[in-house]
């Protein structure tokens, strides 16, 4: 990953880098790897994430159909 620094503005480049890392999910991955996660906890977390994704997609679909 690369961010260019323009006009010696390091703060702006740092903000851009953080935004890119956030979008890529690097911070989330680092947080998950800070401690060991039991396989049963991992399965439960992944299942909950999948349910959350499906509900979000269903809400978006219902909203689109409601507006059309």
C-alpha positions as CSV (number, residue, x, y, z in Angstrom):
1,X,0.0,0.0,0.0
2,X,1.3,3.4,-0.9
3,X,0.4,7.0,-0.1
4,X,2.1,10.0,-1.6
5,X,2.9,13.0,0.5
6,X,2.1,16.3,-1.3
7,X,3.5,19.7,-0.2
8,X,5.2,18.1,2.8
9,X,1.8,17.6,4.4
10,X,2.4,14.4,6.4
11,X,-0.8,14.7,8.4
12,X,-2.9,14.6,5.3
13,X,-1.0,11.6,4.0
14,X,-1.3,9.8,7.3
15,X,-5.1,10.4,7.2
16,X,-5.3,8.9,3.7
17,X,-3.2,5.9,4.8
18,X,-5.5,5.3,7.8
19,X,-8.5,5.5,5.6
20,X,-7.1,3.0,3.1
21,X,-6.1,0.6,5.9
22,X,-9.6,0.9,7.3
23,X,-11.2,0.1,4.0
24,X,-9.0,-2.9,3.5
25,X,-9.9,-4.2,7.0
26,X,-6.3,-4.3,8.2
27,X,-7.2,-2.7,11.6
28,X,-9.9,-5.3,12.2
29,X,-7.6,-8.1,11.3
30,X,-4.9,-6.9,13.6
31,X,-7.4,-6.6,16.4
32,X,-8.5,-10.2,15.9
33,X,-4.9,-11.5,15.9
34,X,-4.0,-9.8,19.2
35,X,-5.2,-12.8,21.1
36,X,-6.0,-16.4,20.4
37,X,-9.5,-17.1,19.4
38,X,-10.9,-20.6,20.1
39,X,-12.2,-22.4,17.0
40,X,-15.7,-22.5,18.6
41,X,-15.6,-18.7,19.1
42,X,-14.4,-18.2,15.5
43,X,-17.3,-20.3,14.1
44,X,-19.8,-18.3,16.2
45,X,-18.3,-15.0,15.2
46,X,-18.3,-15.9,11.5
47,X,-21.8,-17.2,11.7
48,X,-23.0,-14.0,13.4
49,X,-21.2,-11.9,10.7
50,X,-22.9,-13.9,8.0
51,X,-26.3,-13.4,9.5
52,X,-25.6,-9.7,9.8
53,X,-24.5,-9.5,6.2
54,X,-27.7,-11.3,5.0
55,X,-30.0,-9.1,7.1
56,X,-28.2,-6.0,5.7
57,X,-28.6,-7.2,2.1
58,X,-32.3,-8.0,2.8
59,X,-32.9,-4.5,4.2
60,X,-31.2,-2.9,1.2
61,X,-33.2,-5.1,-1.2
62,X,-36.5,-4.3,0.6
63,X,-35.7,-0.6,0.6
64,X,-34.9,-0.6,-3.2
65,X,-38.1,-2.5,-3.9
66,X,-40.1,-0.2,-1.7
67,X,-38.8,2.9,-3.5
68,X,-39.5,1.5,-7.0
